[in-house]
């Protein structure tokens, strides 16, 4: 089949590019969402491990006998992981913070919500319930409060790293899709120009063939006409 008479499957090519583009973007978006969920799970697990570490570091009856022991333990954990654990606190049943270590707002009596708003927004907050023995902790005799949960604030950096990787993957996928469409359009234009060039060449060859055929026919016709002309002249001269 001649190239000039052939048709490039433009529709199929565009459909294929569309399917590949949709698959790449869907995969990148899925990865972006999953990385966000994975980052949240990672922070939740890390904060829970910190809370369990604080809880395990205070043995037996001493856990409910002195706030000073909790303060010492929290100071030690924050010093051991300065870039990870940013805040530790004990909360009572009413939501007031009994102990606070790490980054704190200027107001020492701030509650949980005020604390979260006043501190670094890059802190991930986790609240861990404290299991109490019979009769509850005797802190009421010490400060007039009951400790009910442990508030942990850790850095969001691990989740942000995952999110950044997912964002770069999404950006690369978008650039790949754009490049794929540019390449497809470029190939279509090149093929169209090739078809037009070959069509012009074949048209020129066809016209040249017609011209050669016309010259041949003229030559073949001229010879008999010349002979007929000469014979006619001879006949006319004889008749005179």
RODO-2510 file (C-alpha; in nm, 4 decimals, decimal comma):
residues 240
     n   res          X          Y          Z
     1     x     0,0000     0,0000     0,0000
     2     x     0,1379     0,3416    -0,0924
     3     x     0,2155     0,5836     0,1863
     4     x     0,0074     0,8542     0,0234
     5     x    -0,2981     0,6322     0,0308
     6     x    -0,2372     0,5021     0,3863
     7     x    -0,4017     0,6499     0,6941
     8     x    -0,2273     0,6857     1,0269
     9     x    -0,4391     0,5502     1,3202
    10     x    -0,4718     0,8901     1,4843
    11     x    -0,7736     0,7944     1,6916
    12     x    -0,6068     0,4824     1,8294
    13     x    -0,2895     0,6715     1,9130
    14     x    -0,4793     0,9423     2,1011
    15     x    -0,6841     0,6783     2,2836
    16     x    -0,3666     0,4952     2,3851
    17     x    -0,2038     0,8174     2,5077
    18     x    -0,5216     0,9039     2,7013
    19     x    -0,5290     0,5627     2,8710
    20     x    -0,1605     0,5804     2,9641
    21     x    -0,2042     0,9358     3,0964
    22     x    -0,5069     0,8379     3,3039
    23     x    -0,3229     0,5362     3,4461
    24     x    -0,0166     0,7428     3,5400
    25     x    -0,2196     1,0180     3,7057
    26     x    -0,4444     0,7712     3,8895
    27     x    -0,1403     0,5841     4,0198
    28     x     0,0290     0,9066     4,1306
    29     x    -0,2859     1,0340     4,3077
    30     x    -0,3351     0,6979     4,4765
    31     x     0,0264     0,7026     4,5953
    32     x    -0,0132     1,0609     4,7193
    33     x    -0,3227     0,9723     4,9243
    34     x    -0,1706     0,6521     5,0597
    35     x     0,1494     0,8306     5,1574
    36     x    -0,0586     1,0817     5,3532
    37     x    -0,2387     0,8014     5,5348
    38     x     0,0884     0,6184     5,5942
    39     x     0,2465     0,9334     5,7370
    40     x    -0,0429     0,9794     5,9789
    41     x    -0,0195     0,6151     6,0870
    42     x     0,3563     0,6521     6,1321
    43     x     0,3136     0,9577     6,3562
    44     x     0,0359     0,7892     6,5521
    45     x     0,2527     0,4824     6,6107
    46     x     0,5562     0,6907     6,7062
    47     x     0,3559     0,9035     6,9517
    48     x     0,1985     0,5931     7,1039
    49     x     0,5427     0,4403     7,1558
    50     x     0,6576     0,7601     7,3307
    51     x     0,3519     0,7517     7,5584
    52     x     0,4106     0,3857     7,6405
    53     x     0,7770     0,4631     7,7110
    54     x     0,6765     0,7329     7,9605
    55     x     0,4229     0,5021     8,1186
    56     x     0,6693     0,2141     8,1496
    57     x     0,9473     0,4338     8,2892
    58     x     0,7565     0,4991     8,6120
    59     x     0,7308     0,1814     8,8215
    60     x     0,4442     0,0493     9,0360
    61     x     0,2973     0,2575     9,3148
    62     x     0,5285     0,5507     9,2447
    63     x     0,3329     0,6163     8,9243
    64     x     0,0428     0,7596     9,1257
    65     x     0,2313     0,9002     9,4229
    66     x     0,4342     1,1899     9,2852
    67     x     0,4113     1,4338     8,9939
    68     x     0,7839     1,5065     9,0306
    69     x     0,8686     1,1586     8,9052
    70     x     0,6600     1,2196     8,5920
    71     x     0,8341     1,5516     8,5360
    72     x     1,1788     1,3911     8,5627
    73     x     1,0810     1,1138     8,3234
    74     x     0,9385     1,3574     8,0689
    75     x     1,2480     1,5772     8,0855
    76     x     1,4689     1,2761     8,0217
    77     x     1,2672     1,1556     7,7215
    78     x     1,2575     1,5026     7,5628
    79     x     1,6337     1,5358     7,6100
    80     x     1,6924     1,1895     7,4594
    81     x     1,4874     1,2765     7,1485
    82     x     1,5107     1,6562     7,1128
    83     x     1,4074     1,6695     6,7477
    84     x     1,1245     1,4197     6,7766
    85     x     0,9442     1,4630     7,1084
    86     x     0,8439     1,8298     7,1320
    87     x     0,5892     1,8196     7,4144
    88     x     0,4777     1,5944     7,6985
    89     x     0,2018     1,6620     7,9473
    90     x    -0,0397     1,5013     8,1916
    91     x    -0,4078     1,6014     8,1635
    92     x    -0,6740     1,5765     8,4320
    93     x    -1,0374     1,4762     8,3937
    94     x    -1,1445     1,8338     8,3197
    95     x    -0,8918     1,8814     8,0376
    96     x    -0,6504     2,0952     8,2376
    97     x    -0,2811     2,0211     8,2006
    98     x    -0,1132     1,9156     8,5268
    99     x     0,2389     1,8816     8,3884
   100     x     0,3811     2,0294     8,0716
   101     x     0,7293     1,9788     7,9316
   102     x     0,8721     2,0994     7,6035
   103     x     0,7204     2,3717     7,3870
   104     x     0,4515     2,5550     7,5821
   105     x     0,2492     2,8745     7,5258
   106     x     0,3132     3,1879     7,7348
   107     x    -0,0004     3,1221     7,9418
   108     x     0,0842     2,8480     8,1946
   109     x    -0,2866     2,7805     8,2584
   110     x    -0,3688     2,7201     7,8934
   111     x    -0,5912     2,4233     7,8142
   112     x    -0,5418     2,1643     7,5423
   113     x    -0,7035     2,3615     7,2590
   114     x    -0,5203     2,6816     7,3491
   115     x    -0,1974     2,4850     7,3705
   116     x    -0,2436     2,3369     7,0226
   117     x    -0,3222     2,6782     6,8730
   118     x    -0,0353     2,8606     7,0434
   119     x     0,2393     2,6074     6,9700
   120     x     0,4072     2,5059     6,6456
   121     x     0,1513     2,3875     6,3855
   122     x     0,4019     2,1223     6,2747
   123     x     0,3426     1,9293     6,5994
   124     x     0,1408     1,6091     6,5817
   125     x    -0,0753     1,5660     6,8913
   126     x    -0,1620     1,2325     7,0499
   127     x    -0,3590     1,1657     7,3690
   128     x    -0,2962     0,8406     7,5569
   129     x    -0,5255     0,7281     7,8339
   130     x    -0,3614     0,6401     8,1659
   131     x    -0,4843     0,3253     8,3342
   132     x    -0,5495     0,4034     8,6996
   133     x    -0,5493     0,1700     8,9952
   134     x    -0,8311     0,1222     9,2394
   135     x    -0,9492     0,4493     9,3827
   136     x    -0,7617     0,6451     9,1147
   137     x    -0,4367     0,8364     9,1614
   138     x    -0,3863     1,0190     9,4916
   139     x    -0,2833     1,3392     9,3131
   140     x    -0,5937     1,5107     9,4466
   141     x    -0,4166     1,5396     9,7801
   142     x    -0,1101     1,6910     9,6135
   143     x    -0,2504     1,9452     9,3638
   144     x    -0,6236     1,9005     9,3600
   145     x    -0,6412     1,7237     9,0209
   146     x    -0,6699     1,3705     8,8825
   147     x    -0,4444     1,2692     8,5978
   148     x    -0,6431     1,0840     8,3317
   149     x    -0,4371     1,0959     8,0119
   150     x    -0,0940     1,1692     7,8704
   151     x    -0,0608     1,4313     7,5935
   152     x     0,2249     1,3755     7,3485
   153     x     0,3412     1,6190     7,0818
   154     x     0,5920     1,4972     6,8227
   155     x     0,7408     1,6454     6,5071
   156     x     0,5557     1,5925     6,1795
   157     x     0,8849     1,5747     5,9890
   158     x     0,8677     1,1984     5,9064
   159     x     0,5178     1,2422     5,7610
   160     x     0,6270     1,5547     5,5726
   161     x     0,9143     1,3593     5,4167
   162     x     0,6721     1,0939     5,2920
   163     x     0,4347     1,3634     5,1699
   164     x     0,7199     1,5366     4,9868
   165     x     0,8180     1,2141     4,8135
   166     x     0,4572     1,1549     4,7098
   167     x     0,4311     1,5135     4,5826
   168     x     0,7480     1,4730     4,3746
   169     x     0,6127     1,1474     4,2347
   170     x     0,2878     1,3240     4,1420
   171     x     0,4794     1,6116     3,9812
   172     x     0,6985     1,3727     3,7794
   173     x     0,3879     1,1833     3,6637
   174     x     0,2264     1,5096     3,5497
   175     x     0,5411     1,6101     3,3603
   176     x     0,5528     1,2630     3,2027
   177     x     0,1927     1,2956     3,0860
   178     x     0,2598     1,6394     2,9383
   179     x     0,5740     1,5102     2,7628
   180     x     0,3812     1,2110     2,6303
   181     x     0,1144     1,4334     2,4772
   182     x     0,3756     1,6661     2,3268
   183     x     0,5538     1,3673     2,1716
   184     x     0,2287     1,2242     2,0361
   185     x     0,1282     1,5569     1,8781
   186     x     0,4788     1,5991     1,7356
   187     x     0,4697     1,2527     1,5777
   188     x     0,1279     1,3199     1,4275
   189     x     0,2515     1,6436     1,2719
   190     x     0,5652     1,4771     1,1355
   191     x     0,3648     1,1940     0,9821
   192     x     0,1147     1,4382     0,8310
   193     x     0,3971     1,6379     0,6731
   194     x     0,5515     1,3161     0,5419
   195     x     0,2225     1,2180     0,3836
   196     x     0,1836     1,5611     0,2242
   197     x     0,5422     1,5528     0,0925
   198     x     0,4978     1,2037    -0,0527
   199     x     0,1663     1,3100    -0,2060
   200     x     0,3324     1,6065    -0,3758
   201     x     0,6137     1,3819    -0,5034
   202     x     0,3710     1,1302    -0,6465
   203     x     0,1654     1,4095    -0,8035
   204     x     0,4802     1,5497    -0,9657
   205     x     0,5771     1,2019    -1,0909
   206     x     0,2271     1,1522    -1,2260
   207     x     0,2377     1,4852    -1,4108
   208     x     0,5812     1,3992    -1,5481
   209     x     0,4502     1,0637    -1,6698
   210     x     0,1563     1,2369    -1,8347
   211     x     0,3921     1,4814    -2,0050
   212     x     0,6151     1,1996    -2,1293
   213     x     0,3135     1,0066    -2,2501
   214     x     0,1818     1,3153    -2,4278
   215     x     0,5166     1,3692    -2,6001
   216     x     0,5251     1,0059    -2,7088
   217     x     0,1714     1,0213    -2,8416
   218     x     0,2458     1,3460    -3,0217
   219     x     0,5504     1,1881    -3,1800
   220     x     0,3593     0,8782    -3,2837
   221     x     0,0779     1,0848    -3,4255
   222     x     0,3079     1,3319    -3,6028
   223     x     0,4842     1,0653    -3,8083
   224     x     0,1682     0,9326    -3,9794
   225     x     0,0427     1,2846    -4,0254
   226     x     0,3682     1,3811    -4,1951
   227     x     0,3450     1,0821    -4,4251
   228     x    -0,0172     1,1642    -4,5057
   229     x     0,0768     1,5242    -4,5729
   230     x     0,3540     1,4223    -4,8104
   231     x     0,1300     1,1783    -4,9950
   232     x    -0,1397     1,4428    -5,0272
   233     x     0,1073     1,6846    -5,1801
   234     x     0,2199     1,4230    -5,4332
   235     x    -0,1385     1,3514    -5,5317
   236     x    -0,2143     1,7198    -5,5745
   237     x     0,0888     1,7714    -5,7949
   238     x    -0,0076     1,4804    -6,0157
   239     x    -0,3553     1,6157    -6,0593
   240     x    -0,2170     1,9452    -6,1856
***
